[in-house]
Amino acid sequence: MGKMQGKVVLITGGAMGMGQSHAHVFASEGAQVVLTDINEAKGRETAAAVKQSSGSALFLRHDVTSASDWRAVVAECVTRFGKVDVLVNNAGVSAHGHFSSHAEQVLRKIMEVNFFAATELTRLALPTLQRGQDPLIVNIGSILGHRGLPHNSEYSASKFALRGWSESIRSELAASGIGVLLVSPGTVDTEFFDHLLTRTDSIPWGKQQGISPEVVARQIVRAMQLRKTEIYPNWRGRLLVVANRWMPKLVERLLSFYK
Ligand SMILES: NC(=O)c1ccc[n+]([C@@H]2O[C@H](COP(=O)([O-])OP(=O)(O)OC[C@H]3O[C@@H](n4cnc5c(N)ncnc54)[C@H](OP(=O)(O)O)[C@@H]3O)[C@@H](O)[C@H]2O)c1
């Protein structure tokens, strides 16, 4: 029997990248996956591939910045399955470049997709999650939610916000039995960096070698079983967080070379 047998899992940004891997891995563990994405063609393709290879999947078109879409997606899950056990707030976007060279809209868009979409979809889904089995909110954060990096100010801000909110609601929801898992990956091999909202300069440290999105999905399954509240899928990312905690001035000096 799969480790997620009988669970209904709602994943945002499920057409590509990490969301796509979450869908495959969770379905292979017996979950009924509901994947949503703004990209309808790719989303349908992914759902069909999941059904063919690993199990049950349903695609719903969903722009995470649209309030009417949040309501429609949650209502559809209730109608079809009567519950949502796991909500994975995964959709995300970024931009590369100096804060001073970016327009206000870049920051607003990143906060909308990476932060407000997660908070408001969760708010709407809470009564439904409450009826779930071992309900869990999985927020896909980033190492940049633990240490801000130059050329990534808007993205870092959005992931710090997501982390702070995750910690707060984890305590608030403890009595209700709804868990909150924060996932903080470093670089993952997806097309994320081809989807940047804007790129006004290249990242001075170049593209880092990433881990496979499937590794992240498998770590999430394991974290669910062990009831962990936080995971750091890449050791390099974890190292940066530890170094920043114990040697913040050194990390600051090193990062200031990448001005
Ligand atoms: N890749 C990394 O190195 C990395 C590292 C740490 C954390 N993360 C986080 O991991 C999550 C997934 O990233 P990824 O690497 O899988 O990126 P990805 O390959 O770009 O996939 C993100 C998916 O989200 C969709 N999406 C974007 N805006 C949306 C919206 N408004 N409504 C609905 N769907 C939307 C995208 O659709 P379109 O392609 O059509 O826009 C895409 O299918 C993000 O939260 C990201 O911040 C990524």
The ligand as an SDF file (V2000), in Angstrom:
LIG
                    3D

 48 52  0  0  0  0  0  0  0  0999 V2000
   13.8470   25.6030   -9.1820 N   0  0  0  0  0  0  0  0  0  0  0  0
   14.5140   26.0320   -8.1240 C   0  0  0  0  0  0  0  0  0  0  0  0
   15.7720   26.1170   -8.1290 O   0  0  0  0  0  0  0  0  0  0  0  0
   13.7740   26.3770   -6.8670 C   0  0  0  0  0  0  0  0  0  0  0  0
   14.5120   26.5080   -5.6830 C   0  0  0  0  0  0  0  0  0  0  0  0
   13.8560   26.8110   -4.4970 C   0  0  0  0  0  0  0  0  0  0  0  0
   12.4930   26.9830   -4.4860 C   0  0  0  0  0  0  0  0  0  0  0  0
   11.7820   26.8690   -5.6510 N   0  0  0  0  0  0  0  0  0  0  0  0
   10.3320   27.0650   -5.5770 C   0  0  0  0  0  0  0  0  0  0  0  0
    9.6970   25.8840   -6.0240 O   0  0  0  0  0  0  0  0  0  0  0  0
    8.4000   26.1860   -6.5550 C   0  0  0  0  0  0  0  0  0  0  0  0
    8.2480   25.5140   -7.8930 C   0  0  0  0  0  0  0  0  0  0  0  0
    9.2580   26.0190   -8.7720 O   0  0  0  0  0  0  0  0  0  0  0  0
    9.7660   25.2170  -10.0540 P   0  0  0  0  0  0  0  0  0  0  0  0
   11.2260   25.2050   -9.9820 O   0  0  0  0  0  0  0  0  0  0  0  0
    9.0290   23.9520  -10.2160 O   0  0  0  0  0  0  0  0  0  0  0  0
    9.3380   26.2710  -11.1960 O   0  0  0  0  0  0  0  0  0  0  0  0
    8.7120   26.0750  -12.6510 P   0  0  0  0  0  0  0  0  0  0  0  0
    9.3620   24.9180  -13.3370 O   0  0  0  0  0  0  0  0  0  0  0  0
    8.7760   27.4140  -13.2840 O   0  0  0  0  0  0  0  0  0  0  0  0
    7.2080   25.6590  -12.3550 O   0  0  0  0  0  0  0  0  0  0  0  0
    6.3220   26.5540  -11.7440 C   0  0  0  0  0  0  0  0  0  0  0  0
    4.9260   26.2930  -12.2670 C   0  0  0  0  0  0  0  0  0  0  0  0
    4.0550   27.2670  -11.6720 O   0  0  0  0  0  0  0  0  0  0  0  0
    3.2450   27.8010  -12.6980 C   0  0  0  0  0  0  0  0  0  0  0  0
    2.7660   29.1450  -12.3880 N   0  0  0  0  0  0  0  0  0  0  0  0
    3.4320   30.3220  -12.4460 C   0  0  0  0  0  0  0  0  0  0  0  0
    2.6140   31.3420  -12.1740 N   0  0  0  0  0  0  0  0  0  0  0  0
    1.4050   30.8010  -11.9210 C   0  0  0  0  0  0  0  0  0  0  0  0
    0.1350   31.3360  -11.5900 C   0  0  0  0  0  0  0  0  0  0  0  0
   -0.0720   32.6640  -11.4810 N   0  0  0  0  0  0  0  0  0  0  0  0
   -0.8870   30.4950  -11.3960 N   0  0  0  0  0  0  0  0  0  0  0  0
   -0.7350   29.1540  -11.5340 C   0  0  0  0  0  0  0  0  0  0  0  0
    0.4300   28.5840  -11.8730 N   0  0  0  0  0  0  0  0  0  0  0  0
    1.4870   29.3970  -12.0590 C   0  0  0  0  0  0  0  0  0  0  0  0
    4.1370   27.8220  -13.9150 C   0  0  0  0  0  0  0  0  0  0  0  0
    3.3710   27.9600  -15.0960 O   0  0  0  0  0  0  0  0  0  0  0  0
    4.0070   28.7930  -16.3450 P   0  0  0  0  0  0  0  0  0  0  0  0
    5.2530   28.0690  -16.7100 O   0  0  0  0  0  0  0  0  0  0  0  0
    2.9780   28.7350  -17.4000 O   0  0  0  0  0  0  0  0  0  0  0  0
    4.2820   30.1820  -15.8190 O   0  0  0  0  0  0  0  0  0  0  0  0
    4.8360   26.4800  -13.7910 C   0  0  0  0  0  0  0  0  0  0  0  0
    4.0590   25.4350  -14.3670 O   0  0  0  0  0  0  0  0  0  0  0  0
    8.3280   27.7180   -6.5810 C   0  0  0  0  0  0  0  0  0  0  0  0
    7.6020   28.1610   -5.4610 O   0  0  0  0  0  0  0  0  0  0  0  0
    9.7820   28.1450   -6.4630 C   0  0  0  0  0  0  0  0  0  0  0  0
    9.8910   29.4080   -5.8690 O   0  0  0  0  0  0  0  0  0  0  0  0
   12.3860   26.5860   -6.8400 C   0  0  0  0  0  0  0  0  0  0  0  0
  1  2  1  0
  2  3  2  0
  2  4  1  0
  4  5  1  0
  4 48  2  0
  5  6  2  0
  6  7  1  0
  7  8  2  0
  8  9  1  0
  8 48  1  0
  9 10  1  0
  9 46  1  0
 10 11  1  0
 11 12  1  0
 11 44  1  0
 12 13  1  0
 13 14  1  0
 14 15  2  0
 14 16  1  0
 14 17  1  0
 17 18  1  0
 18 19  2  0
 18 20  1  0
 18 21  1  0
 21 22  1  0
 22 23  1  0
 23 24  1  0
 23 42  1  0
 24 25  1  0
 25 26  1  0
 25 36  1  0
 26 27  1  0
 26 35  1  0
 27 28  2  0
 28 29  1  0
 29 30  1  0
 29 35  2  0
 30 31  1  0
 30 32  2  0
 32 33  1  0
 33 34  2  0
 34 35  1  0
 36 37  1  0
 36 42  1  0
 37 38  1  0
 38 39  2  0
 38 40  1  0
 38 41  1  0
 42 43  1  0
 44 45  1  0
 44 46  1  0
 46 47  1  0
M  CHG  2   8   1  16  -1
M  END
$$$$
